[in-house]
Amino acid sequence: MNLSNAIAQMILEMLERDGYTEIQRNEMAETLGCVPSQINYVISSRFTPEHGYIVESRRGGGGYIRITRAKYDKGTALMHVVNGIGRRLDDKTCRAHVYNLNYQNLLDESSAKLILAATSENSLRAAPQDVKDEIRALIFKQMLLSLM
């Protein structure tokens, strides 16, 4: 297991216990034998609102990073995703949204598969390259709104 996965796994285990965790970067980095910036990287790439997390930080000597798994009702969660998507949505980010919504039981397996199929690179292959991400964003938003 690489270091990023080990950090993510440790954070996920802490989240499982209480639904939130407070991390002191320097202490965690020392425990894992890495630099604090590696912890920042994992948090900023894997524990984002798109992945269903709320991250707060307090700087200073007693500073911490608090990570909480966001708990929304279905309509609020879907609107949060819709409003968080800009005019463009790349395939990787779209998939992350779908997997996260399915993981949180906000999208059933069938709906997730339909959305992934409709927004896939294969479905958009006839669209000009410079507008694919715009079309994907529009399709994804409309499909989520139809589920509300």
N, C-alpha and C positions, 0 to 999 in steps of 0.2 A: 504494500500500500504506500503510495507516495505521501509526502508531507501534507500537501493540501487536503487530501482525502482524510488523513489522520486528524487534522485540525477540525474539518467539517464534522467528522464522526464524533469527536469529543464534544463539540458544541451541540450536536443533535441529541446525544445522550443526556446532556445537562438539561436540554429543553424538554425531553420526555418526562423527567421527574416532576417539574413544576409548571411547565408551559412557558417559562421564561428563564433566562439566565443572565447573570451579571458577570462580565469577564474583565479581569485586569490583564491587559495585553502583555505587560512585562512579565507578570507571574506565569501566564500561560506559555509565553515564548521560552522562558527559562525551563519550565517543566518539559516542553517538547524539544528543547535544544535548537530553537530557530530564532530568527529576528522578529521583532514586533510587526514589522511591515508585512511579513508573511501572513500574520493573523489578520491584518487589515485587508489584504488581498482576498483572503477566503471570505471574510464577512461581506466585502463590497461586491464580490462576484456570485456568492451562493446564498446569501441571506438578505435578499432584496425584497421590496414590496411585490415585485413581479412573482417572486417565489413564495409569497405569503408571510413575510416577516416584517416586523417593525423594529428598526434599529435606532437607539438613542445613545448619545455619548455625553459624558461629562469629563472635561479636561481637568488637569491639575494633579497634584500629588495623590489624592484619594480618588482619582478619576476612574471611570469604568465605562464599559460598553454594555448596554442592556439590549438583549435580543428577545423579542416576544413573537410567538406565532400569532399572527393576526386571526381573529375569530370574527367573521362576519356572517350575516344571514346571506342566503343565496343571491337575492336581488342586490344587496349592497356590495357584495364581493364582485358580482358581474359588472355592476356600474363602475366600481373602482378600476377594474381592468379596462373597460371601455374608455373611461375618461383618461386613463394613464397612457393610452396608445396615442401616439401622434398621428401625423399624416402618413407615415411609413412604418412598415413592420416587416422585418426580415424573417426568414423561415425559422432560424434557430430560436429567436425570441418568441415567435408564435408558438412553436412547439413547447417551449418552457411554460408559457401561460396555460396551454391546454393540459399538459401533464400536471401542473400544480393544481389547477381547478379540479381535475379528476382525482388527484391524491386527496384533496380536501372534501371529496364527495359532493362537489358543487356542479360537476358534469358527470353524467353517467357514461359508461364505456361506449355505448352506441353514439351518443352525441359527440364525444371526444374523437372517435374515429371519423365521423362525418366532417367535423371541422378540420381535422388534419388532412383529410382527402381533398376538401374544397380549397384549402390554402396551400397545398403542396406545390413544390416547384414543377412537378409534372402537370398539374392542373393549370398552371399559369405559363406553360411553355410557349404558347402562341402570343403571349403579351410581350411587347417590347421590353427589353431588359431595364430600361430607365424608369418604367412605371410599375413593374411587378410588385415592389414593396408597397406602393400606394394602393394597388388593387387588393393585395392581401390584407392590408389594414381595413379597408372598407368591407370586404367579405367577412372577416373575422368579427368586426364590430356588429355587423348586421346579424350574424348567426348568434352571437351572445345576446343581443337585444331580443331576438325571437324566442329565447329560452326563458325570458323573465315573465 
